């Protein structure tokens, strides 16, 4: 499985929370909930990646994107 950097995980988590919340940036009164959601999604993603078992030869990230494309 290709290596995924923490900044990539955080960026994906932020994108997800923006998508489901409908907000690019939260209002001040929602900032704590928004930030907590980003961290929770990032942590869940880290856990998922740590626990996945991949059989077969690892693929380069760009190659994997083309295959899924």
Secondary structure, DSSP 8 states (H G I E B T S, - for coil): -----HHHHHHHHHHHHHHHHT-SS--GGGHHHHHHHHHHHHHHHHHHHHH----S----HHHHHHHH-
